């Protein structure tokens, strides 16, 4: 069993060349340096046979055909051929296989003591009492057909090409168009439309938006009236809408939208940040471009920060259901109550059936980049991925884009594809995203800022322009997981207070709005 941050209490490093053993029961170690054939790994008393790249695994003993391969003390696959001690362990000699999991629902649930001195950040308190970390005006679309108009409206307020447009409104973070390629030719009573409407509704009332303008075409399946009614929204000083057909075409639609936004600017700008408890933070947890180090450095660091967030009354949303597959039993044991654990297992079973219906398999994840970084199976990826959620009890399980009401650690069912997953989290109320990466992801999220964590120092040095925190110092022994977790928690508070993350500085966010589409397009 892993310890509270993904590493076993007995995790040990070997010297010259460096490897890390994550659990006494493991039959592999992870290379921190490139391992060359004939080199003695002293801590393991094993001679390297062949080449083992950094971040990849080396066998510490003979592993017979069909025998389990263990990392983190957990099953990550089965040997497809006999593996000798010292050999590279990866996709060429490891495969997936079925094995039983002891879900032990709620067997390890625990109370989390509250922080003695509650942390605070400078947030934006909305009329309904919810707290934003940013102050945007959003242009939402009901259908792909209105995407061009929405983008044209937002472009008129871009500070880089029209610096005067928001010159008098310094407290507005921007005007963003969040478009998608769905909204029509789908079942009007189906789950696909319900998910799309739930997602749009979550964004329309998100506390990081001062106001939104919804633009439709007019004849689409996803009618504005149906969208608003399904989400309990009405036209007021925050929500405005119209269709291209009703106002007489594209030119008029763009001008109508520009005029609406201009009328909203004074009220949107009239905000003042104020000190609020960290309990108002709702943080979406993401990992993308993962590598063999993700579960050793950045994910456990994020988990340590999540534990602090929960102690201060905040909420963290763990997601990416295909990327907890095979590790879900470690979460069900921490469920606050047995029915919450069973909810999680039900979502796993839905995914198994969904993949079977579509001729796919859960091991389609990890990606090519994940494998190049040392991750062999989705089981291995999952074991590292759940470390993002820290160690506190799992308090609730939500379906995609459902409003998140529970405090503490919760789970939202989403695909593993980062833009789709984070879109659901933000629709559920996430006002901040923390995103770990080992290969180097270029990602941002509007209207919620995204903090990027590098798993290794080589990535940090190569792509520092996109990274906010280097967790590679855990691998070198310079910093502890607890120290970096504390630093990350303080960074969350700073970014929530208005400090711009790297992805925000680059203007990422509008193109990363990707609602999950599961419906048949006809």
Secondary structure, 3 states (H helix, E strand, C coil): CCCCCCCCCCCEEECCCCEEECCCCCCEEEECCCECCCCEECCCCEECECCECCCCEEECCCECCCCEEEECCEEEEEECCCECCCEEECCCCEECCCCCCCCCCCCCCCCCCCCCCCCEEEEEECCCCCEECCCEEEEEECCHHHHHHHHHHHHCCCCCCCCCCCCCCCCCCEEEEECCCCCCCCCCCCHHHHHHHHHHHHHHCCCCEEEEEEEECCCCCCCHHHHHHHCCCCCCCCEEEEEHHHHCCHHHHHHHHHHHHHHHHHHHHCCCCEEEEHHHCEEEEEECCCCCCCCCCHHHHHHHHHHHHHHCCCEEEECCHHHCCCCHHHHHCCECCHHHHHHHHHHHHHHHHHHHHCCCCHHHCCCHHHHHCCCCCHHHHHHHHHHHHCCCCEEEEECCCCCCCCCEEEEECCCCCHHHHHHHHHHCCCCEEEEEECCCCCCCCCCCEEEEEECCHHHHHHCHHHCCEECCHHHHCCCCHHHHHHHHHHHHHHHHCCCCCHHHHCCCCCCCCCCCCCCCCC
